[in-house]
Every structure is written in C-alpha cells, then in structure tokens.
Amino acid sequence: MTIFIGADHRGFELKNAILEYLHEKNIRIEDLGPYELAPLDDAIDYSQKVAQAVLQNPENYLGIVICGSGCAVAMAANRFKGIRSGVAMNPSQSAHLRENDHVNILALASDYTPTEEAHKVVDAFLSAAPKMDEKYLRRVEKLDKA
C-alpha cells in the first residue's frame, strides 16, 4: 500500500507532521507537495495531484489531502471518476468513511484537527477496510456511474 499526500499552505504543517508520523511507522508515503510553505498556493492543485496518483493503481493506493477546512481538497479530488473523498474530523468518522463509503482519499481540516487527533484519524482510515456487502458495493457503483 502506498499513500500519497498533498496540502495547501494552511495544511502544510499538518502534512509534514503526518509524513513524519507515517515514516516512523514504516508506512510507504509519497509527498506530492508543497515542499516549502507557499502562502499563495491553491489547495486544488495538490488535491488533483493526489487524485491522479491514486487512480494509477486504485487497488493499492490511497491518498490524504489537507487544507484549512478539508472541503476544497475533498471537492477537487471528487472531480475525478473513481475517487471518493470525504472529510473526517475524528477516528470513528474516518473508519466509517473507509468502510461504508469506500473513501480512497481522506480529507483533513487543518484548522480544526490538532496533530494528535489527525494521527488517530489517519490510523483509523488506514486500518479500516471497505465493507464488501452488496449494499455498499451497489452504492459505490452508483457513485462511479455519476
């Protein structure tokens, strides 16, 4: 499993904290930027990079995108067919998104998620597996046709 991560300037510090955290856990993670703080950057650019990377191998790749609210990065990622991105604010919501909604890109709100909580949210996302019951598969199929 490879995790791709990207953030805008508001998510820059949290992105770096998550990178360090996952590296320490020996989880393969690739930073898609920014590599230095750029106060005039756009969240959409990094979210699109993560979405495109995940789509290269959706069975084995996941993504994490971060902006102040989590909303802009989630909306940008969801523009790509096959991507399901959602904002999670706590670990149980994060696991639910992955299990029930088959989310493959976790969106984080840096303005509302302290680093320690973000680590728990990411852990829950990465340890959860999509449920394969017919009702969940049917819902994902409908999303992918939209």
Rosetta constraint file for C-alpha pairs under 8 A:
AtomPair CA 1 CA 28 HARMONIC 6.93 0.50
AtomPair CA 1 CA 60 HARMONIC 4.96 0.50
AtomPair CA 1 CA 61 HARMONIC 5.72 0.50
AtomPair CA 1 CA 62 HARMONIC 7.51 0.50
AtomPair CA 2 CA 27 HARMONIC 7.61 0.50
AtomPair CA 2 CA 28 HARMONIC 5.17 0.50
AtomPair CA 2 CA 29 HARMONIC 5.71 0.50
AtomPair CA 2 CA 30 HARMONIC 7.40 0.50
AtomPair CA 2 CA 60 HARMONIC 6.48 0.50
AtomPair CA 2 CA 61 HARMONIC 4.95 0.50
AtomPair CA 2 CA 62 HARMONIC 6.42 0.50
AtomPair CA 3 CA 27 HARMONIC 7.92 0.50
AtomPair CA 3 CA 28 HARMONIC 6.25 0.50
AtomPair CA 3 CA 29 HARMONIC 4.54 0.50
AtomPair CA 3 CA 30 HARMONIC 6.23 0.50
AtomPair CA 3 CA 61 HARMONIC 5.82 0.50
AtomPair CA 3 CA 62 HARMONIC 4.87 0.50
AtomPair CA 3 CA 63 HARMONIC 5.24 0.50
AtomPair CA 3 CA 64 HARMONIC 7.22 0.50
AtomPair CA 4 CA 29 HARMONIC 5.65 0.50
AtomPair CA 4 CA 30 HARMONIC 4.84 0.50
AtomPair CA 4 CA 31 HARMONIC 6.10 0.50
AtomPair CA 4 CA 32 HARMONIC 6.75 0.50
AtomPair CA 4 CA 50 HARMONIC 5.85 0.50
AtomPair CA 4 CA 53 HARMONIC 7.11 0.50
AtomPair CA 4 CA 54 HARMONIC 7.23 0.50
AtomPair CA 4 CA 61 HARMONIC 7.46 0.50
AtomPair CA 4 CA 62 HARMONIC 6.36 0.50
AtomPair CA 4 CA 63 HARMONIC 4.62 0.50
AtomPair CA 4 CA 64 HARMONIC 6.22 0.50
AtomPair CA 5 CA 15 HARMONIC 7.24 0.50
AtomPair CA 5 CA 29 HARMONIC 7.18 0.50
AtomPair CA 5 CA 30 HARMONIC 6.27 0.50
AtomPair CA 5 CA 31 HARMONIC 5.18 0.50
AtomPair CA 5 CA 32 HARMONIC 5.85 0.50
AtomPair CA 5 CA 33 HARMONIC 7.52 0.50
AtomPair CA 5 CA 50 HARMONIC 6.32 0.50
AtomPair CA 5 CA 63 HARMONIC 5.70 0.50
AtomPair CA 5 CA 64 HARMONIC 4.71 0.50
AtomPair CA 5 CA 65 HARMONIC 5.71 0.50
AtomPair CA 6 CA 15 HARMONIC 6.99 0.50
AtomPair CA 6 CA 31 HARMONIC 6.27 0.50
AtomPair CA 6 CA 32 HARMONIC 5.17 0.50
AtomPair CA 6 CA 33 HARMONIC 5.22 0.50
AtomPair CA 6 CA 34 HARMONIC 6.88 0.50
AtomPair CA 6 CA 46 HARMONIC 5.15 0.50
AtomPair CA 6 CA 47 HARMONIC 6.29 0.50
AtomPair CA 6 CA 49 HARMONIC 7.64 0.50
AtomPair CA 6 CA 50 HARMONIC 6.38 0.50
AtomPair CA 6 CA 64 HARMONIC 6.61 0.50
AtomPair CA 6 CA 65 HARMONIC 5.05 0.50
AtomPair CA 6 CA 66 HARMONIC 6.48 0.50
AtomPair CA 7 CA 11 HARMONIC 5.13 0.50
AtomPair CA 7 CA 12 HARMONIC 5.73 0.50
AtomPair CA 7 CA 15 HARMONIC 6.37 0.50
AtomPair CA 7 CA 33 HARMONIC 6.57 0.50
AtomPair CA 7 CA 34 HARMONIC 6.64 0.50
AtomPair CA 7 CA 43 HARMONIC 6.19 0.50
AtomPair CA 7 CA 46 HARMONIC 5.87 0.50
AtomPair CA 7 CA 47 HARMONIC 7.16 0.50
AtomPair CA 7 CA 65 HARMONIC 5.54 0.50
AtomPair CA 7 CA 66 HARMONIC 4.51 0.50
AtomPair CA 7 CA 67 HARMONIC 5.81 0.50
AtomPair CA 8 CA 12 HARMONIC 5.91 0.50
AtomPair CA 8 CA 34 HARMONIC 6.87 0.50
AtomPair CA 8 CA 38 HARMONIC 7.84 0.50
AtomPair CA 8 CA 41 HARMONIC 6.23 0.50
AtomPair CA 8 CA 42 HARMONIC 6.00 0.50
AtomPair CA 8 CA 43 HARMONIC 4.56 0.50
AtomPair CA 8 CA 46 HARMONIC 6.85 0.50
AtomPair CA 8 CA 66 HARMONIC 6.68 0.50
AtomPair CA 8 CA 67 HARMONIC 5.56 0.50
AtomPair CA 9 CA 34 HARMONIC 7.80 0.50
AtomPair CA 9 CA 37 HARMONIC 5.78 0.50
AtomPair CA 9 CA 38 HARMONIC 5.72 0.50
AtomPair CA 9 CA 39 HARMONIC 5.36 0.50
AtomPair CA 9 CA 40 HARMONIC 7.51 0.50
AtomPair CA 9 CA 41 HARMONIC 6.52 0.50
AtomPair CA 9 CA 42 HARMONIC 7.94 0.50
AtomPair CA 9 CA 43 HARMONIC 7.82 0.50
AtomPair CA 9 CA 67 HARMONIC 7.45 0.50
AtomPair CA 10 CA 39 HARMONIC 7.96 0.50
AtomPair CA 10 CA 66 HARMONIC 7.93 0.50
AtomPair CA 10 CA 67 HARMONIC 5.54 0.50
AtomPair CA 10 CA 68 HARMONIC 5.29 0.50
AtomPair CA 10 CA 110 HARMONIC 6.71 0.50
AtomPair CA 10 CA 111 HARMONIC 7.57 0.50
AtomPair CA 11 CA 15 HARMONIC 5.95 0.50
AtomPair CA 11 CA 66 HARMONIC 5.08 0.50
AtomPair CA 11 CA 67 HARMONIC 4.68 0.50
AtomPair CA 11 CA 68 HARMONIC 6.09 0.50
AtomPair CA 11 CA 109 HARMONIC 7.60 0.50
AtomPair CA 11 CA 110 HARMONIC 5.30 0.50
AtomPair CA 11 CA 111 HARMONIC 7.99 0.50
AtomPair CA 12 CA 16 HARMONIC 6.36 0.50
AtomPair CA 12 CA 34 HARMONIC 7.25 0.50
AtomPair CA 12 CA 37 HARMONIC 6.59 0.50
AtomPair CA 12 CA 66 HARMONIC 7.86 0.50
AtomPair CA 13 CA 17 HARMONIC 6.28 0.50
AtomPair CA 14 CA 18 HARMONIC 6.14 0.50
AtomPair CA 14 CA 66 HARMONIC 7.82 0.50
AtomPair CA 14 CA 110 HARMONIC 6.41 0.50
AtomPair CA 14 CA 115 HARMONIC 6.39 0.50
AtomPair CA 15 CA 19 HARMONIC 6.10 0.50
AtomPair CA 15 CA 66 HARMONIC 6.98 0.50
AtomPair CA 16 CA 20 HARMONIC 6.22 0.50
AtomPair CA 17 CA 21 HARMONIC 6.11 0.50
AtomPair CA 17 CA 115 HARMONIC 7.10 0.50
AtomPair CA 18 CA 22 HARMONIC 6.03 0.50
AtomPair CA 18 CA 115 HARMONIC 7.92 0.50
AtomPair CA 18 CA 118 HARMONIC 7.74 0.50
AtomPair CA 18 CA 119 HARMONIC 6.69 0.50
AtomPair CA 19 CA 23 HARMONIC 6.03 0.50
AtomPair CA 19 CA 29 HARMONIC 7.01 0.50
AtomPair CA 19 CA 31 HARMONIC 7.58 0.50
AtomPair CA 20 CA 24 HARMONIC 6.19 0.50
AtomPair CA 21 CA 25 HARMONIC 6.55 0.50
AtomPair CA 21 CA 119 HARMONIC 7.40 0.50
AtomPair CA 22 CA 26 HARMONIC 6.29 0.50
AtomPair CA 22 CA 27 HARMONIC 5.31 0.50
AtomPair CA 22 CA 28 HARMONIC 7.52 0.50
AtomPair CA 22 CA 29 HARMONIC 7.09 0.50
AtomPair CA 23 CA 27 HARMONIC 5.71 0.50
AtomPair CA 23 CA 28 HARMONIC 7.01 0.50
AtomPair CA 23 CA 29 HARMONIC 7.19 0.50
AtomPair CA 32 CA 46 HARMONIC 6.88 0.50
AtomPair CA 32 CA 49 HARMONIC 6.81 0.50
AtomPair CA 32 CA 50 HARMONIC 6.87 0.50
AtomPair CA 33 CA 46 HARMONIC 6.56 0.50
AtomPair CA 34 CA 38 HARMONIC 7.42 0.50
AtomPair CA 34 CA 46 HARMONIC 7.56 0.50
AtomPair CA 42 CA 46 HARMONIC 7.49 0.50
AtomPair CA 43 CA 47 HARMONIC 6.28 0.50
AtomPair CA 43 CA 66 HARMONIC 7.71 0.50
AtomPair CA 43 CA 67 HARMONIC 6.23 0.50
AtomPair CA 43 CA 72 HARMONIC 6.63 0.50
AtomPair CA 43 CA 73 HARMONIC 5.85 0.50
AtomPair CA 44 CA 48 HARMONIC 6.05 0.50
AtomPair CA 44 CA 72 HARMONIC 6.71 0.50
AtomPair CA 44 CA 73 HARMONIC 5.80 0.50
AtomPair CA 44 CA 76 HARMONIC 5.52 0.50
AtomPair CA 44 CA 77 HARMONIC 7.90 0.50
AtomPair CA 45 CA 49 HARMONIC 6.48 0.50
AtomPair CA 46 CA 50 HARMONIC 6.32 0.50
AtomPair CA 46 CA 65 HARMONIC 7.55 0.50
AtomPair CA 46 CA 73 HARMONIC 7.91 0.50
AtomPair CA 47 CA 51 HARMONIC 6.16 0.50
AtomPair CA 47 CA 65 HARMONIC 5.90 0.50
AtomPair CA 47 CA 73 HARMONIC 5.28 0.50
AtomPair CA 47 CA 74 HARMONIC 7.53 0.50
AtomPair CA 47 CA 76 HARMONIC 6.06 0.50
AtomPair CA 47 CA 77 HARMONIC 5.53 0.50
AtomPair CA 48 CA 52 HARMONIC 6.09 0.50
AtomPair CA 48 CA 76 HARMONIC 6.38 0.50
AtomPair CA 48 CA 77 HARMONIC 5.78 0.50
AtomPair CA 49 CA 53 HARMONIC 6.19 0.50
AtomPair CA 50 CA 54 HARMONIC 6.17 0.50
AtomPair CA 50 CA 63 HARMONIC 6.08 0.50
AtomPair CA 50 CA 64 HARMONIC 7.52 0.50
AtomPair CA 50 CA 65 HARMONIC 7.29 0.50
AtomPair CA 50 CA 77 HARMONIC 7.67 0.50
AtomPair CA 51 CA 55 HARMONIC 6.22 0.50
AtomPair CA 51 CA 63 HARMONIC 7.20 0.50
AtomPair CA 51 CA 77 HARMONIC 5.49 0.50
AtomPair CA 51 CA 80 HARMONIC 6.96 0.50
AtomPair CA 51 CA 83 HARMONIC 6.74 0.50
AtomPair CA 51 CA 105 HARMONIC 7.53 0.50
AtomPair CA 52 CA 56 HARMONIC 6.65 0.50
AtomPair CA 52 CA 80 HARMONIC 7.93 0.50
AtomPair CA 53 CA 57 HARMONIC 7.69 0.50
AtomPair CA 53 CA 61 HARMONIC 7.79 0.50
AtomPair CA 54 CA 58 HARMONIC 5.50 0.50
AtomPair CA 54 CA 61 HARMONIC 5.09 0.50
AtomPair CA 54 CA 62 HARMONIC 5.75 0.50
AtomPair CA 54 CA 63 HARMONIC 6.41 0.50
AtomPair CA 54 CA 104 HARMONIC 7.91 0.50
AtomPair CA 55 CA 61 HARMONIC 7.72 0.50
AtomPair CA 55 CA 82 HARMONIC 7.16 0.50
AtomPair CA 55 CA 83 HARMONIC 7.43 0.50
AtomPair CA 56 CA 61 HARMONIC 7.92 0.50
AtomPair CA 57 CA 61 HARMONIC 5.77 0.50
AtomPair CA 58 CA 62 HARMONIC 7.19 0.50
AtomPair CA 58 CA 104 HARMONIC 7.90 0.50
AtomPair CA 61 CA 104 HARMONIC 7.88 0.50
AtomPair CA 62 CA 104 HARMONIC 5.20 0.50
AtomPair CA 62 CA 105 HARMONIC 5.78 0.50
AtomPair CA 63 CA 104 HARMONIC 6.31 0.50
AtomPair CA 63 CA 105 HARMONIC 4.28 0.50
AtomPair CA 63 CA 106 HARMONIC 6.15 0.50
AtomPair CA 64 CA 105 HARMONIC 5.36 0.50
AtomPair CA 64 CA 106 HARMONIC 4.72 0.50
AtomPair CA 64 CA 107 HARMONIC 5.83 0.50
AtomPair CA 64 CA 108 HARMONIC 7.44 0.50
AtomPair CA 65 CA 70 HARMONIC 7.61 0.50
AtomPair CA 65 CA 73 HARMONIC 6.03 0.50
AtomPair CA 65 CA 74 HARMONIC 7.41 0.50
AtomPair CA 65 CA 105 HARMONIC 7.03 0.50
AtomPair CA 65 CA 106 HARMONIC 6.27 0.50
AtomPair CA 65 CA 107 HARMONIC 4.86 0.50
AtomPair CA 65 CA 108 HARMONIC 6.30 0.50
AtomPair CA 66 CA 70 HARMONIC 5.78 0.50
AtomPair CA 66 CA 73 HARMONIC 6.42 0.50
AtomPair CA 66 CA 107 HARMONIC 5.69 0.50
AtomPair CA 66 CA 108 HARMONIC 4.80 0.50
AtomPair CA 66 CA 109 HARMONIC 6.07 0.50
AtomPair CA 66 CA 110 HARMONIC 6.51 0.50
AtomPair CA 67 CA 71 HARMONIC 7.53 0.50
AtomPair CA 67 CA 72 HARMONIC 7.02 0.50
AtomPair CA 67 CA 73 HARMONIC 6.34 0.50
AtomPair CA 67 CA 107 HARMONIC 7.97 0.50
AtomPair CA 67 CA 108 HARMONIC 6.69 0.50
AtomPair CA 67 CA 109 HARMONIC 5.65 0.50
AtomPair CA 67 CA 110 HARMONIC 5.92 0.50
AtomPair CA 67 CA 111 HARMONIC 7.90 0.50
AtomPair CA 68 CA 108 HARMONIC 7.95 0.50
AtomPair CA 68 CA 109 HARMONIC 4.99 0.50
AtomPair CA 68 CA 110 HARMONIC 4.82 0.50
AtomPair CA 68 CA 111 HARMONIC 4.82 0.50
AtomPair CA 68 CA 112 HARMONIC 7.60 0.50
AtomPair CA 69 CA 108 HARMONIC 7.30 0.50
AtomPair CA 69 CA 109 HARMONIC 4.32 0.50
AtomPair CA 69 CA 110 HARMONIC 6.64 0.50
AtomPair CA 69 CA 111 HARMONIC 6.30 0.50
AtomPair CA 69 CA 112 HARMONIC 7.28 0.50
AtomPair CA 70 CA 74 HARMONIC 6.24 0.50
AtomPair CA 70 CA 87 HARMONIC 5.80 0.50
AtomPair CA 70 CA 107 HARMONIC 5.27 0.50
AtomPair CA 70 CA 108 HARMONIC 4.80 0.50
AtomPair CA 70 CA 109 HARMONIC 4.10 0.50
AtomPair CA 70 CA 110 HARMONIC 7.28 0.50
AtomPair CA 71 CA 75 HARMONIC 6.08 0.50
AtomPair CA 71 CA 87 HARMONIC 6.85 0.50
AtomPair CA 71 CA 107 HARMONIC 7.49 0.50
AtomPair CA 71 CA 109 HARMONIC 7.60 0.50
AtomPair CA 72 CA 76 HARMONIC 6.12 0.50
AtomPair CA 73 CA 77 HARMONIC 6.12 0.50
AtomPair CA 73 CA 107 HARMONIC 6.54 0.50
AtomPair CA 74 CA 78 HARMONIC 6.11 0.50
AtomPair CA 74 CA 85 HARMONIC 5.30 0.50
AtomPair CA 74 CA 86 HARMONIC 5.84 0.50
AtomPair CA 74 CA 87 HARMONIC 6.74 0.50
AtomPair CA 74 CA 105 HARMONIC 7.93 0.50
AtomPair CA 74 CA 106 HARMONIC 7.85 0.50
AtomPair CA 74 CA 107 HARMONIC 5.65 0.50
AtomPair CA 75 CA 79 HARMONIC 6.68 0.50
AtomPair CA 75 CA 85 HARMONIC 7.68 0.50
AtomPair CA 76 CA 80 HARMONIC 7.98 0.50
AtomPair CA 77 CA 83 HARMONIC 6.57 0.50
AtomPair CA 77 CA 84 HARMONIC 7.54 0.50
AtomPair CA 77 CA 85 HARMONIC 6.36 0.50
AtomPair CA 77 CA 105 HARMONIC 7.67 0.50
AtomPair CA 78 CA 83 HARMONIC 5.57 0.50
AtomPair CA 78 CA 84 HARMONIC 5.81 0.50
AtomPair CA 78 CA 85 HARMONIC 5.88 0.50
AtomPair CA 79 CA 83 HARMONIC 7.65 0.50
AtomPair CA 81 CA 144 HARMONIC 6.21 0.50
AtomPair CA 82 CA 144 HARMONIC 5.80 0.50
AtomPair CA 83 CA 103 HARMONIC 7.51 0.50
AtomPair CA 83 CA 104 HARMONIC 6.42 0.50
AtomPair CA 83 CA 105 HARMONIC 7.12 0.50
AtomPair CA 84 CA 101 HARMONIC 7.75 0.50
AtomPair CA 84 CA 102 HARMONIC 6.93 0.50
AtomPair CA 84 CA 103 HARMONIC 4.71 0.50
AtomPair CA 84 CA 104 HARMONIC 5.60 0.50
AtomPair CA 84 CA 105 HARMONIC 6.32 0.50
AtomPair CA 85 CA 103 HARMONIC 5.34 0.50
AtomPair CA 85 CA 104 HARMONIC 6.17 0.50
AtomPair CA 85 CA 105 HARMONIC 4.66 0.50
AtomPair CA 85 CA 106 HARMONIC 5.76 0.50
AtomPair CA 85 CA 107 HARMONIC 6.49 0.50
AtomPair CA 86 CA 97 HARMONIC 6.89 0.50
AtomPair CA 86 CA 103 HARMONIC 6.55 0.50
AtomPair CA 86 CA 105 HARMONIC 6.98 0.50
AtomPair CA 86 CA 106 HARMONIC 5.75 0.50
AtomPair CA 86 CA 107 HARMONIC 5.57 0.50
AtomPair CA 87 CA 94 HARMONIC 7.91 0.50
AtomPair CA 87 CA 106 HARMONIC 6.30 0.50
AtomPair CA 87 CA 107 HARMONIC 4.49 0.50
AtomPair CA 87 CA 108 HARMONIC 5.70 0.50
AtomPair CA 87 CA 109 HARMONIC 7.29 0.50
AtomPair CA 88 CA 93 HARMONIC 5.65 0.50
AtomPair CA 88 CA 94 HARMONIC 5.07 0.50
AtomPair CA 88 CA 97 HARMONIC 7.72 0.50
AtomPair CA 88 CA 106 HARMONIC 7.09 0.50
AtomPair CA 88 CA 107 HARMONIC 6.51 0.50
AtomPair CA 88 CA 108 HARMONIC 6.18 0.50
AtomPair CA 88 CA 109 HARMONIC 7.91 0.50
AtomPair CA 88 CA 121 HARMONIC 7.14 0.50
AtomPair CA 89 CA 93 HARMONIC 6.78 0.50
AtomPair CA 89 CA 94 HARMONIC 7.29 0.50
AtomPair CA 89 CA 108 HARMONIC 7.11 0.50
AtomPair CA 89 CA 109 HARMONIC 7.35 0.50
AtomPair CA 89 CA 112 HARMONIC 7.69 0.50
AtomPair CA 89 CA 113 HARMONIC 6.57 0.50
AtomPair CA 89 CA 118 HARMONIC 7.92 0.50
AtomPair CA 89 CA 121 HARMONIC 7.16 0.50
AtomPair CA 90 CA 94 HARMONIC 6.23 0.50
AtomPair CA 90 CA 117 HARMONIC 6.95 0.50
AtomPair CA 90 CA 118 HARMONIC 7.69 0.50
AtomPair CA 90 CA 120 HARMONIC 7.48 0.50
AtomPair CA 90 CA 121 HARMONIC 5.46 0.50
AtomPair CA 91 CA 95 HARMONIC 6.19 0.50
AtomPair CA 91 CA 117 HARMONIC 7.90 0.50
AtomPair CA 91 CA 120 HARMONIC 5.75 0.50
AtomPair CA 91 CA 121 HARMONIC 4.19 0.50
AtomPair CA 91 CA 122 HARMONIC 7.50 0.50
AtomPair CA 91 CA 123 HARMONIC 7.66 0.50
AtomPair CA 91 CA 124 HARMONIC 5.32 0.50
AtomPair CA 91 CA 125 HARMONIC 7.44 0.50
AtomPair CA 92 CA 96 HARMONIC 6.11 0.50
AtomPair CA 92 CA 121 HARMONIC 7.77 0.50
AtomPair CA 92 CA 124 HARMONIC 7.17 0.50
AtomPair CA 93 CA 97 HARMONIC 6.15 0.50
AtomPair CA 94 CA 98 HARMONIC 6.47 0.50
AtomPair CA 94 CA 106 HARMONIC 7.69 0.50
AtomPair CA 94 CA 121 HARMONIC 5.80 0.50
AtomPair CA 94 CA 122 HARMONIC 7.50 0.50
AtomPair CA 94 CA 124 HARMONIC 6.01 0.50
AtomPair CA 94 CA 125 HARMONIC 5.24 0.50
AtomPair CA 95 CA 99 HARMONIC 6.00 0.50
AtomPair CA 95 CA 121 HARMONIC 7.97 0.50
AtomPair CA 95 CA 124 HARMONIC 5.19 0.50
AtomPair CA 95 CA 125 HARMONIC 5.10 0.50
AtomPair CA 95 CA 127 HARMONIC 7.80 0.50
AtomPair CA 95 CA 128 HARMONIC 5.49 0.50
AtomPair CA 96 CA 100 HARMONIC 5.59 0.50
AtomPair CA 96 CA 101 HARMONIC 7.22 0.50
AtomPair CA 97 CA 101 HARMONIC 5.03 0.50
AtomPair CA 97 CA 102 HARMONIC 6.39 0.50
AtomPair CA 97 CA 103 HARMONIC 5.57 0.50
AtomPair CA 97 CA 125 HARMONIC 7.82 0.50
AtomPair CA 98 CA 102 HARMONIC 4.68 0.50
AtomPair CA 98 CA 103 HARMONIC 4.74 0.50
AtomPair CA 98 CA 104 HARMONIC 7.00 0.50
AtomPair CA 98 CA 125 HARMONIC 6.10 0.50
AtomPair CA 98 CA 128 HARMONIC 6.12 0.50
AtomPair CA 98 CA 129 HARMONIC 6.29 0.50
AtomPair CA 98 CA 130 HARMONIC 5.62 0.50
AtomPair CA 99 CA 103 HARMONIC 7.72 0.50
AtomPair CA 99 CA 128 HARMONIC 6.11 0.50
AtomPair CA 99 CA 129 HARMONIC 5.35 0.50
AtomPair CA 99 CA 130 HARMONIC 3.91 0.50
AtomPair CA 99 CA 131 HARMONIC 5.13 0.50
AtomPair CA 100 CA 130 HARMONIC 6.28 0.50
AtomPair CA 100 CA 131 HARMONIC 6.05 0.50
AtomPair CA 100 CA 136 HARMONIC 6.19 0.50
AtomPair CA 101 CA 130 HARMONIC 7.43 0.50
AtomPair CA 101 CA 136 HARMONIC 6.99 0.50
AtomPair CA 101 CA 139 HARMONIC 7.83 0.50
AtomPair CA 101 CA 140 HARMONIC 7.05 0.50
AtomPair CA 102 CA 130 HARMONIC 5.20 0.50
AtomPair CA 102 CA 131 HARMONIC 7.67 0.50
AtomPair CA 102 CA 140 HARMONIC 7.15 0.50
AtomPair CA 106 CA 122 HARMONIC 7.93 0.50
AtomPair CA 106 CA 125 HARMONIC 7.41 0.50
AtomPair CA 108 CA 113 HARMONIC 7.38 0.50
AtomPair CA 108 CA 118 HARMONIC 7.64 0.50
AtomPair CA 109 CA 113 HARMONIC 5.90 0.50
AtomPair CA 110 CA 114 HARMONIC 7.20 0.50
AtomPair CA 113 CA 117 HARMONIC 6.20 0.50
AtomPair CA 113 CA 118 HARMONIC 5.90 0.50
AtomPair CA 114 CA 118 HARMONIC 6.11 0.50
AtomPair CA 115 CA 119 HARMONIC 6.27 0.50
AtomPair CA 116 CA 120 HARMONIC 6.65 0.50
AtomPair CA 117 CA 121 HARMONIC 6.19 0.50
AtomPair CA 118 CA 122 HARMONIC 6.06 0.50
AtomPair CA 119 CA 123 HARMONIC 6.10 0.50
AtomPair CA 120 CA 124 HARMONIC 6.15 0.50
AtomPair CA 121 CA 125 HARMONIC 6.24 0.50
AtomPair CA 122 CA 126 HARMONIC 6.12 0.50
AtomPair CA 123 CA 127 HARMONIC 6.02 0.50
AtomPair CA 124 CA 128 HARMONIC 6.05 0.50
AtomPair CA 131 CA 136 HARMONIC 6.63 0.50
AtomPair CA 132 CA 136 HARMONIC 6.35 0.50
AtomPair CA 132 CA 137 HARMONIC 6.15 0.50
AtomPair CA 133 CA 137 HARMONIC 6.42 0.50
AtomPair CA 134 CA 138 HARMONIC 5.96 0.50
AtomPair CA 135 CA 139 HARMONIC 6.33 0.50
AtomPair CA 136 CA 140 HARMONIC 6.29 0.50
AtomPair CA 137 CA 141 HARMONIC 6.11 0.50
AtomPair CA 138 CA 142 HARMONIC 6.29 0.50
AtomPair CA 139 CA 143 HARMONIC 6.32 0.50
AtomPair CA 140 CA 144 HARMONIC 6.14 0.50
AtomPair CA 141 CA 145 HARMONIC 6.28 0.50
AtomPair CA 142 CA 146 HARMONIC 6.39 0.50
